[in-house]
Amino acid sequence: MSSYVIDAYAWIEYLMGSEPGAKVNSVLENETSEVYTCAIAVAEVVSKVAREGQDAKIAYDILLSNSQVINVDEELSKTAGLLHAEMRKKEKDFGLADAYVLATAKKLKSKVLTGDLHFKNVKEAILIK
């Protein structure tokens, strides 16, 4: 069984139906995949979709029906903060939301499915592009 945390970048590609998004789709269709989304990534996707004038409720429903959302708590926040500080030493603009996604993956012993190049040197990451 494979376990994945899908970040906002990968969800957006999936919702657009792009070629990298097709890689996300193959993970979603694989019955042996466990799929998770950090609650912070849900907010990122909803914001992006709404800013582009698309239906944010449809995007939200797709995320919730295709993955288990991992809520943010104080422990995950502490881990994300420490990871953020560590990653900023190597990647100057590594975002706090990215740190939450990475913290979620580490907590679940999962891989991050992303196209975000901020993850290019992260062993837990699988780049879809």
Residue pairs with C-beta under 8 A, 6 or more apart in sequence:
1 32
1 33
1 34
2 27
2 30
2 32
2 33
2 34
2 111
3 33
3 34
3 35
3 36
3 108
3 109
3 110
3 111
4 27
4 33
4 34
4 35
4 36
4 110
4 111
4 112
4 113
4 126
5 36
5 37
5 38
5 70
5 101
5 104
5 105
5 108
5 110
5 111
5 112
5 113
6 14
6 24
6 27
6 35
6 36
6 37
6 41
6 67
6 112
6 113
6 114
7 38
7 41
7 98
7 101
7 112
7 113
7 114
7 116
7 119
8 41
8 44
8 45
8 48
8 97
8 101
9 114
9 115
9 116
10 20
10 21
10 24
10 113
10 114
10 115
10 128
11 24
11 37
11 41
11 45
11 59
11 63
12 21
12 45
12 48
12 49
13 20
13 21
13 24
13 115
13 128
13 129
14 21
14 24
14 25
14 28
15 21
15 45
15 49
15 59
15 62
19 129
20 115
20 128
20 129
21 128
23 113
23 128
24 113
24 128
27 33
27 35
27 113
28 35
28 66
34 68
34 110
35 66
35 67
35 68
36 67
36 68
36 69
36 70
36 104
36 108
36 110
37 63
37 67
37 68
37 69
37 70
38 69
38 70
38 72
38 100
38 101
38 103
38 104
39 69
39 70
39 71
39 72
40 72
40 97
40 100
40 101
41 97
41 100
41 101
42 60
42 63
42 64
42 69
44 97
45 59
45 60
45 63
46 56
46 59
46 60
49 55
49 56
49 59
50 56
63 69
70 76
70 104
70 107
70 108
72 100
76 100
76 103
76 104
76 107
77 100
79 103
79 106
79 107
80 96
80 99
80 100
80 102
80 103
81 99
83 99
83 102
83 103
83 106
84 94
84 95
84 96
84 98
84 99
87 94
87 98
87 99
87 102
87 118
88 94
90 121
91 118
91 121
93 118
94 118
95 118
98 116
98 118
98 119
101 112
101 114
102 112
102 119
102 122
102 124
104 110
105 111
105 112
105 124
106 124
110 124
111 124
111 125
111 126
112 119
112 122
112 124
112 125
112 126
113 126
113 128
114 125
114 126
114 127
114 128
115 127
115 128
115 129
117 127
119 125
119 127
120 127
